[in-house]
Amino acid sequence: MGGTPKHPVALGQVGSASAQGSRPSQQDRYIALTPEQLPSHVGKDMALFAVFDGHGSEIVAEHASKHIPPSLLDAPAFREGDYERAMQSAIDQEDKVLLEEFRRGEARFATVGSTVTIVLVDLVKGEVVVGNLGDSHAILAEMQGGSGELGSVTRLTESHKPESPDEKKRIEDAGGTVHEQKNVARIGALNMSRAIGDLEYKNPLNKMESGSLTEEQQIAVYGQDKPAQERDSFLSIEMSFKRVELEKEKQYVLALTSDGVTNYTEDKAIMGTVSQQLKAGFKAEEIAKHLVDEAASRPCSDNATCILVLLNGSLIQQTGRGESGTAGTADGNGDGGAFNHQAPAQAEWPVYHLYGKVATEKFLRTLTRGHATTASSPRRTCAECDDTSKAIARPARTKIDPKIRFNTVAACRRVVEYALHCDDIKKHTGALAVQVGAEYLLQLRPLVVVGAATYGDSHSDEKWKKFAAGNAAACAKDLVGRLPAPQ
């Protein structure tokens, strides 16, 4: 704890995940480069993160994810600390290369493209610098010291859409037009106004005379009388930027997402989920996967990508605590402290008072970890729980009368796989129990009457199961018979 921290801010955990959703292919790409993964000439004081949400195909997003990082890091403006100019230079260079490859025969670069969100974290200056095109986003949340509760949540990116008054004026001034298709504003076929690729909406391809324009180009200029050679690019590659100075006594969570996440979940709800799961002991990688899986489980869902970056101010890094303690724990040990960039060799879960089945003996055993996989235990099986050294002998039943409790039962829109998730849901909703099946995947609204039998009990008894289920059915029938029809 002694000594002065080298940096105003330190990098904690980094986690990332993508899910395909209902789309026929995965067109998102992302990069997450920590100081150790960046080229040696960059030094150990920077981190680089980016999301590329491809549309029409993944080829532009794939191309950009490979070419933009070196172009950015090698730019003279980057070495001077002018990260905004370096980002814009890399974007300009990328679109120039796409045009050159189009002229060499890669025709798809005219009709497909990608959004871009880039985040540079300067650990020496304690700054986060963000640049974006399109509708992929970066969100920054502060974590309250001591309580671990979510503080302010700020979107650091702009959503570049044709319906925006400024964007619509720019497009029309360039000789283009904005139209609506199924209540969505578009330039030609695009529902965004800034992106890399999509060269047909940019100079020089959009300067062709009407007879040579594609159908999408004709839509993009419909009703305009500006001469073809005077047209400017309808689709812009001018990035929006935001630079944020981080405070030494705070902790932060940075999220980069494609619109497959943010179109369906509010920024504050996303960060609320992150905060809750960090406090419950989950890792950044696991939380990112949860967020994209949740987004991708919706009907007609888009590709979904999320990168989570945990950042500590130097005072937290130095003492392990904020001014009143810590924001939630992220190193999985449940005892507070700074977000930990180096995961422990054996990541343990917090102790929850749950009971699980021991397959080989008639005992109960207190679980000390969830059944979810981790990097250190990628293939957990039931065999890991078949250890009677910590078993608890179960006393014989003296009564068989059922206990009936009336209270809220939480039902989810997806299958709840892990016992720790159930415990966390009960904690935050006050529910008596969690219905772990898939009823709500079908958008049903059932009256749930649970006959708690022997799911986690090695004293499995068919007669007892039938008895519990029969009593639950009888209670349900009696209850439904007493309720007025509208209820």
C-alpha positions as CSV (number, residue, x, y, z in Angstrom):
1,M,0.0,0.0,0.0
2,G,3.0,2.3,0.4
3,G,4.3,4.5,-2.3
4,T,2.6,6.6,-5.0
5,P,0.7,4.7,-7.7
6,K,2.3,5.0,-11.1
7,H,-1.0,5.7,-12.9
8,P,-4.1,7.7,-12.0
9,V,-6.2,4.7,-13.2
10,A,-5.5,1.0,-13.4
11,L,-7.1,-1.7,-15.6
12,G,-9.2,-4.3,-13.9
13,Q,-10.9,-7.2,-15.5
14,V,-11.8,-7.3,-19.2
15,G,-14.5,-9.6,-20.5
16,S,-16.1,-9.9,-24.0
17,A,-18.7,-12.0,-25.8
18,S,-20.8,-12.2,-28.9
19,A,-24.0,-14.0,-29.8
20,Q,-25.5,-14.6,-33.2
21,G,-29.2,-14.1,-32.3
22,S,-31.8,-14.9,-34.9
23,R,-29.6,-13.7,-37.8
24,P,-28.3,-16.3,-40.3
25,S,-24.7,-15.3,-39.7
26,Q,-22.5,-13.5,-37.1
27,Q,-21.5,-10.1,-38.7
28,D,-20.2,-8.4,-35.5
29,R,-16.5,-8.2,-34.8
30,Y,-14.6,-6.8,-31.8
31,I,-11.1,-6.3,-30.4
32,A,-10.0,-6.1,-26.8
33,L,-6.3,-5.3,-26.4
34,T,-4.9,-4.9,-22.9
35,P,-1.5,-3.2,-22.4
36,E,0.3,-6.6,-22.5
37,Q,-1.3,-7.3,-25.9
38,L,-0.4,-4.1,-27.6
39,P,2.8,-3.6,-29.7
40,S,5.9,-2.8,-27.8
41,H,6.3,0.7,-29.3
42,V,2.9,1.6,-27.7
43,G,4.2,0.9,-24.2
44,K,2.3,-0.6,-21.3
45,D,0.1,2.5,-20.5
46,M,-2.7,2.1,-23.1
47,A,-5.6,-0.3,-23.7
48,L,-7.6,-0.4,-27.0
49,F,-11.2,-1.7,-27.4
50,A,-13.5,-1.6,-30.4
51,V,-16.7,-3.0,-31.8
52,F,-17.6,-3.3,-35.5
53,D,-21.2,-4.1,-36.3
54,G,-21.3,-5.3,-39.9
55,H,-24.4,-5.0,-42.1
56,G,-25.0,-6.9,-45.3
57,S,-22.0,-9.1,-44.6
58,E,-19.2,-9.5,-42.1
59,I,-16.5,-8.6,-44.6
60,V,-16.1,-4.9,-43.8
61,A,-16.3,-5.5,-40.1
62,E,-13.6,-8.2,-40.5
63,H,-11.4,-6.0,-42.6
64,A,-11.7,-3.1,-40.2
65,S,-10.9,-5.2,-37.1
66,K,-7.7,-6.2,-38.7
67,H,-6.6,-2.9,-40.3
68,I,-7.8,-0.1,-38.1
69,P,-5.8,-1.0,-34.9
70,P,-2.3,-0.9,-36.6
71,S,-3.3,2.2,-38.6
72,L,-4.4,4.0,-35.4
73,L,-1.5,3.0,-33.2
74,D,1.1,3.9,-35.9
75,A,-0.5,7.3,-36.7
76,P,1.8,10.3,-35.8
77,A,-1.2,11.9,-34.0
78,F,-1.3,8.9,-31.7
79,R,2.3,9.4,-30.5
80,E,1.4,13.1,-29.9
81,G,-1.5,12.1,-27.7
82,D,-4.1,13.5,-30.1
83,Y,-6.1,10.3,-30.1
84,E,-9.2,11.8,-31.8
85,R,-7.1,12.8,-34.8
86,A,-5.4,9.4,-34.8
87,M,-8.8,7.6,-34.8
88,Q,-10.2,9.8,-37.6
89,S,-7.0,9.2,-39.6
90,A,-7.4,5.4,-39.2
91,I,-11.0,5.6,-40.4
92,D,-10.1,7.7,-43.4
93,Q,-7.3,5.3,-44.3
94,E,-9.7,2.3,-43.9
95,D,-12.3,3.7,-46.3
96,K,-9.6,4.6,-48.8
97,V,-8.3,1.0,-48.7
98,L,-11.9,-0.3,-49.2
99,L,-12.3,1.9,-52.2
100,E,-8.9,0.7,-53.6
101,E,-9.9,-3.0,-53.1
102,F,-13.3,-2.3,-54.7
103,R,-11.6,-0.9,-57.8
104,R,-9.5,-4.1,-57.8
105,G,-12.6,-6.2,-58.0
106,E,-14.1,-6.6,-54.5
107,A,-17.6,-5.4,-55.5
108,R,-19.2,-6.1,-52.1
109,F,-17.5,-3.2,-50.5
110,A,-19.9,-0.9,-52.4
111,T,-23.0,-2.5,-50.8
112,V,-22.0,-3.6,-47.3
113,G,-20.4,-1.8,-44.4
114,S,-20.0,-1.6,-40.7
115,T,-20.4,0.7,-37.7
116,V,-17.3,1.5,-35.6
117,T,-16.9,2.3,-31.9
118,I,-13.3,2.7,-30.7
119,V,-12.2,3.3,-27.1
120,L,-8.7,4.2,-26.0
121,V,-7.8,4.1,-22.3
122,D,-4.8,6.2,-21.3
123,L,-3.7,4.8,-17.9
124,V,-1.1,7.6,-17.4
125,K,-3.5,10.5,-18.1
126,G,-6.5,8.7,-16.6
127,E,-8.5,9.3,-19.7
128,V,-11.0,7.5,-21.8
129,V,-11.3,8.6,-25.4
130,V,-14.1,7.4,-27.5
131,G,-14.8,7.8,-31.3
132,N,-17.8,6.3,-33.1
133,L,-19.7,6.0,-36.4
134,G,-23.2,4.6,-36.6
135,D,-25.2,3.0,-33.7
136,S,-22.7,0.8,-31.8
137,H,-22.2,2.4,-28.4
138,A,-19.8,2.9,-25.4
139,I,-21.4,3.4,-21.9
140,L,-19.5,4.5,-18.8
141,A,-20.8,3.8,-15.3
142,E,-19.5,5.0,-11.9
143,M,-19.7,2.6,-9.0
144,Q,-20.6,4.1,-5.6
145,G,-17.8,3.6,-3.0
146,G,-18.7,1.4,-0.1
147,S,-22.2,0.3,-1.1
148,G,-21.2,-1.1,-4.4
149,E,-24.4,0.5,-5.9
150,L,-24.6,1.8,-9.4
151,G,-23.8,5.5,-9.7
152,S,-24.1,7.7,-12.8
153,V,-24.5,6.1,-16.2
154,T,-23.3,8.1,-19.3
155,R,-23.5,7.1,-23.0
156,L,-20.2,8.3,-24.5
157,T,-21.2,7.8,-28.2
158,E,-23.6,9.5,-30.6
159,S,-26.3,7.5,-32.5
160,H,-25.9,8.5,-36.1
161,K,-29.4,8.1,-37.7
162,P,-30.9,9.6,-40.9
163,E,-33.9,11.0,-38.9
164,S,-31.7,13.2,-36.8
165,P,-32.3,16.8,-38.0
166,D,-28.6,17.6,-38.3
167,E,-27.9,14.4,-40.2
168,K,-31.0,14.8,-42.5
169,K,-29.9,18.3,-43.4
170,R,-26.3,17.2,-44.1
171,I,-27.6,14.4,-46.4
172,E,-30.0,16.7,-48.3
173,D,-27.2,19.3,-48.7
174,A,-25.0,16.6,-50.2
175,G,-27.7,15.8,-52.8
176,G,-29.3,12.8,-51.1
177,T,-32.7,12.2,-49.6
178,V,-34.0,10.5,-46.5
179,H,-37.1,8.2,-46.9
180,E,-39.0,6.0,-44.6
181,Q,-39.4,2.2,-45.0
182,K,-41.6,0.5,-42.4
183,N,-41.4,3.6,-40.2
184,V,-37.6,3.5,-40.3
185,A,-35.7,6.4,-41.7
186,R,-33.1,5.4,-44.3
187,I,-30.6,6.5,-46.9
188,G,-31.2,4.0,-49.7
189,A,-31.3,0.7,-47.8
190,L,-29.3,2.0,-44.7
191,N,-30.9,2.9,-41.4
192,M,-27.7,4.8,-40.3
193,S,-26.0,7.9,-41.6
194,R,-22.4,7.2,-40.8
195,A,-20.4,4.1,-41.4
196,I,-17.3,2.6,-43.1
197,G,-17.9,0.8,-46.4
198,D,-21.2,1.1,-48.2
199,L,-19.3,3.0,-50.9
200,E,-22.3,3.4,-53.2
201,Y,-23.5,6.2,-51.0
202,K,-20.1,8.0,-51.0
203,N,-17.9,9.9,-53.5
204,P,-17.0,9.0,-56.1
205,L,-19.6,6.1,-56.7
206,N,-22.6,8.3,-55.9
207,K,-21.7,10.8,-58.6
208,M,-22.8,8.6,-61.4
209,E,-25.6,9.7,-63.7
210,S,-29.1,8.4,-63.1
211,G,-28.9,5.7,-65.8
212,S,-25.9,4.1,-64.1
213,L,-27.1,4.1,-60.5
214,T,-28.1,1.0,-58.6
215,E,-31.7,0.7,-57.2
216,E,-30.5,1.7,-53.7
217,Q,-28.6,4.7,-55.1
218,Q,-31.7,5.8,-57.1
219,I,-33.7,5.7,-53.8
220,A,-31.0,7.7,-52.1
221,V,-31.2,10.6,-54.6
222,Y,-35.0,10.4,-55.4
223,G,-36.5,13.8,-55.6
224,Q,-33.2,15.6,-55.6
225,D,-32.2,17.9,-58.5
226,K,-28.5,18.5,-57.6
227,P,-26.2,17.7,-60.6
228,A,-24.5,14.3,-60.1
229,Q,-21.0,15.7,-60.2
230,E,-21.9,18.2,-57.4
231,R,-23.0,15.5,-55.0
232,D,-21.1,15.0,-51.7
233,S,-21.1,11.7,-49.8
234,F,-24.5,10.9,-48.3
235,L,-22.9,8.5,-45.8
236,S,-20.3,10.2,-43.6
237,I,-17.1,8.8,-42.0
238,E,-16.7,11.8,-39.7
239,M,-16.5,10.4,-36.2
240,S,-18.1,11.7,-33.1
241,F,-15.7,12.0,-30.1
242,K,-15.9,12.1,-26.4
243,R,-13.0,12.4,-23.9
244,V,-13.6,11.7,-20.2
245,E,-11.1,12.3,-17.3
246,L,-11.4,9.5,-14.7
247,E,-11.2,10.4,-11.0
248,K,-8.7,8.7,-8.8
249,E,-11.1,7.8,-5.9
250,K,-13.7,6.0,-8.1
251,Q,-14.3,2.8,-9.8
252,Y,-15.8,2.6,-13.3
253,V,-17.4,0.0,-15.6
254,L,-17.0,0.7,-19.4
255,A,-19.2,-1.2,-21.8
256,L,-18.9,-1.3,-25.6
257,T,-21.9,-2.9,-27.3
258,S,-23.4,-3.4,-30.7
259,D,-27.0,-2.2,-31.2
260,G,-28.2,-5.8,-30.7
261,V,-27.8,-5.1,-27.0
262,T,-28.7,-1.4,-26.7
263,N,-31.7,-1.5,-29.0
264,Y,-33.6,-3.7,-26.5
265,T,-32.1,-2.7,-23.1
266,E,-31.7,0.7,-21.6
267,D,-28.1,1.8,-20.7
268,K,-28.9,2.0,-17.0
269,A,-30.5,-1.4,-17.0
270,I,-27.4,-2.9,-18.7
271,M,-25.2,-1.3,-16.0
272,G,-27.6,-2.3,-13.3
273,T,-27.2,-5.9,-14.3
274,V,-23.4,-5.5,-14.4
275,S,-23.4,-4.0,-10.9
276,Q,-25.6,-6.7,-9.4
277,Q,-23.6,-9.6,-11.0
278,L,-20.2,-8.1,-9.9
279,K,-21.5,-7.9,-6.3
280,A,-22.6,-11.6,-6.7
281,G,-19.1,-12.6,-7.6
282,F,-19.4,-13.1,-11.3
283,K,-16.5,-12.3,-13.7
284,A,-16.6,-9.7,-16.4
285,E,-16.4,-12.4,-19.1
286,E,-19.4,-14.2,-17.6
287,I,-21.4,-11.0,-17.3
288,A,-20.7,-10.0,-20.9
289,K,-21.9,-13.4,-22.0
290,H,-25.0,-13.1,-19.9
291,L,-25.8,-9.8,-21.5
292,V,-25.4,-10.9,-25.1
293,D,-27.2,-14.2,-24.5
294,E,-30.1,-12.3,-23.0
295,A,-30.3,-10.0,-26.0
296,A,-30.0,-12.8,-28.5
297,S,-32.7,-14.9,-26.8
298,R,-35.4,-12.4,-28.0
299,P,-37.5,-13.2,-31.1
300,C,-36.1,-11.8,-34.3
301,S,-32.9,-10.7,-32.4
302,D,-29.9,-9.1,-33.9
303,N,-26.2,-10.1,-33.5
304,A,-25.2,-9.0,-30.0
305,T,-21.7,-8.1,-28.8
306,C,-20.5,-6.7,-25.5
307,I,-17.0,-5.8,-24.1
308,L,-16.8,-5.0,-20.4
309,V,-13.8,-3.1,-19.0
310,L,-13.4,-2.5,-15.2
311,L,-11.3,0.4,-14.1
312,N,-9.9,1.4,-10.7
313,G,-8.9,4.9,-9.7
314,S,-5.4,4.9,-8.2
315,L,-6.6,5.6,-4.6
316,I,-8.7,2.4,-4.8
317,Q,-5.9,0.6,-6.4
318,Q,-3.6,1.7,-3.7
319,T,-5.8,1.0,-0.7
320,G,-8.1,-1.7,-2.1
321,R,-11.0,0.5,-1.1
322,G,-12.8,3.7,-2.1
323,E,-13.5,6.5,0.2
324,S,-16.1,4.5,2.1
325,G,-15.1,1.0,1.1
326,T,-15.5,-0.6,-2.3
327,A,-17.9,-0.7,-5.2
328,G,-19.0,-4.3,-5.8
329,T,-16.4,-7.1,-5.9
330,A,-15.0,-8.3,-9.2
331,D,-12.3,-10.7,-8.2
332,G,-14.8,-13.4,-7.1
333,N,-13.8,-13.6,-3.5
334,G,-16.8,-11.7,-2.2
335,D,-14.8,-9.6,0.2
336,G,-14.5,-6.2,-1.6
337,G,-11.5,-4.5,-3.0
338,A,-10.3,-3.1,-6.3
339,F,-11.3,-4.7,-9.6
340,N,-8.6,-7.3,-10.3
341,H,-7.0,-7.5,-13.7
342,Q,-5.2,-10.7,-12.9
343,A,-7.8,-13.4,-12.2
344,P,-6.9,-15.7,-9.3
345,A,-5.6,-19.2,-10.2
346,Q,-8.7,-20.8,-8.7
347,A,-11.7,-18.5,-8.8
348,E,-14.1,-19.4,-6.1
349,W,-17.7,-18.4,-5.8
350,P,-19.2,-16.7,-2.7
351,V,-20.8,-19.2,-0.2
352,Y,-24.5,-19.5,-0.7
353,H,-26.6,-21.6,1.6
354,L,-28.0,-24.0,-1.0
355,Y,-28.2,-27.8,-1.0
356,G,-27.3,-30.1,-3.8
357,K,-27.5,-33.7,-4.5
358,V,-24.7,-36.1,-3.6
359,A,-25.1,-39.0,-6.0
360,T,-23.3,-41.7,-4.2
361,E,-24.6,-41.3,-0.6
362,K,-27.8,-40.4,1.2
363,F,-26.5,-37.1,2.4
364,L,-26.9,-33.4,1.8
365,R,-23.9,-31.1,1.1
366,T,-23.6,-27.3,1.4
367,L,-22.6,-25.9,-2.0
368,T,-19.8,-23.3,-1.9
369,R,-19.7,-22.5,-5.6
370,G,-22.1,-22.3,-8.6
371,H,-22.2,-24.9,-11.2
372,A,-21.4,-22.4,-14.0
373,T,-18.1,-22.9,-15.8
374,T,-15.1,-20.6,-15.3
375,A,-11.8,-20.2,-17.1
376,S,-10.1,-22.4,-14.4
377,S,-12.9,-25.0,-14.4
378,P,-14.2,-25.1,-17.9
379,R,-16.0,-28.4,-17.7
380,R,-17.5,-28.9,-14.3
381,T,-19.6,-32.0,-13.8
382,C,-21.7,-33.5,-11.0
383,A,-18.8,-35.6,-10.0
384,E,-17.2,-32.5,-8.3
385,C,-20.1,-32.4,-5.9
386,D,-19.9,-36.1,-5.0
387,D,-17.7,-35.5,-2.0
388,T,-19.0,-36.7,1.3
389,S,-16.3,-35.1,3.4
390,K,-18.5,-32.0,3.9
391,A,-21.8,-33.9,3.8
392,I,-24.5,-33.3,6.2
393,A,-26.5,-36.4,7.4
394,R,-30.1,-35.9,6.7
395,P,-32.4,-36.6,9.6
396,A,-35.3,-39.0,9.0
397,R,-38.7,-37.4,8.3
398,T,-41.0,-37.3,11.2
399,K,-43.9,-35.6,9.4
400,I,-45.3,-35.8,6.0
401,D,-47.8,-32.9,6.2
402,P,-47.1,-30.4,3.4
403,K,-46.2,-26.8,4.2
404,I,-48.1,-24.3,2.1
405,R,-46.7,-20.8,1.6
406,F,-48.3,-18.0,-0.4
407,N,-45.9,-15.6,-1.9
408,T,-44.4,-14.3,-5.2
409,V,-42.8,-16.8,-7.5
410,A,-40.3,-15.3,-10.0
411,A,-40.7,-16.7,-13.6
412,C,-38.1,-15.9,-16.2
413,R,-38.1,-15.4,-20.0
414,R,-35.3,-18.0,-20.3
415,V,-34.2,-21.1,-18.6
416,V,-32.3,-20.4,-15.3
417,E,-29.4,-22.8,-15.4
418,Y,-27.5,-22.1,-12.2
419,A,-28.5,-22.2,-8.6
420,L,-26.6,-19.0,-7.8
421,H,-28.6,-17.2,-10.4
422,C,-31.8,-18.3,-8.7
423,D,-30.4,-17.1,-5.4
424,D,-29.6,-13.7,-6.8
425,I,-33.0,-13.3,-8.4
426,K,-34.7,-14.2,-5.1
427,K,-32.5,-11.7,-3.3
428,H,-33.3,-8.8,-5.6
429,T,-37.0,-9.5,-6.2
430,G,-38.0,-10.8,-2.8
431,A,-39.6,-13.9,-4.4
432,L,-40.2,-17.0,-2.5
433,A,-38.8,-19.2,-5.3
434,V,-37.7,-19.0,-8.9
435,Q,-39.5,-21.0,-11.6
436,V,-36.5,-22.4,-13.6
437,G,-38.4,-23.9,-16.5
438,A,-39.0,-22.5,-20.0
439,E,-42.7,-21.5,-19.7
440,Y,-42.0,-17.9,-20.3
441,L,-40.1,-18.6,-23.5
442,L,-43.5,-19.3,-24.9
443,Q,-44.8,-15.9,-23.6
444,L,-47.3,-17.8,-21.3
445,R,-48.5,-16.2,-18.1
446,P,-49.1,-19.3,-15.9
447,L,-50.4,-19.4,-12.4
448,V,-47.5,-21.2,-10.8
449,V,-48.2,-23.5,-7.9
450,V,-45.0,-25.3,-6.9
451,G,-45.0,-28.7,-5.3
452,A,-41.6,-28.7,-3.8
453,A,-40.6,-32.4,-3.8
454,T,-37.0,-33.7,-3.9
455,Y,-35.1,-32.1,-6.7
456,G,-31.9,-31.5,-4.6
457,D,-32.5,-34.5,-2.3
458,S,-30.7,-37.8,-2.6
459,H,-33.6,-39.4,-0.6
460,S,-35.6,-39.3,-3.8
461,D,-38.9,-41.1,-3.2
462,E,-41.5,-41.6,-5.9
463,K,-44.4,-41.7,-3.4
464,W,-43.3,-38.5,-1.9
465,K,-43.0,-36.8,-5.3
466,K,-46.5,-37.8,-6.2
467,F,-47.8,-36.7,-2.8
468,A,-46.2,-33.3,-3.1
469,A,-47.4,-32.9,-6.7
470,G,-50.9,-34.0,-5.8
471,N,-51.2,-31.5,-2.9
472,A,-50.0,-28.7,-5.2
473,A,-52.6,-29.7,-7.8
474,A,-55.3,-29.8,-5.2
475,C,-54.3,-26.4,-3.8
476,A,-54.3,-24.9,-7.3
477,K,-57.7,-26.3,-8.1
478,D,-59.1,-24.9,-4.8
479,L,-57.5,-21.5,-5.4
480,V,-58.7,-21.2,-9.0
481,G,-62.2,-22.1,-7.8
482,R,-62.2,-19.2,-5.3
483,L,-60.8,-16.5,-7.6
484,P,-63.1,-14.2,-9.5
485,A,-62.9,-14.8,-13.3
486,P,-61.0,-11.5,-14.2
487,Q,-58.2,-12.4,-11.7
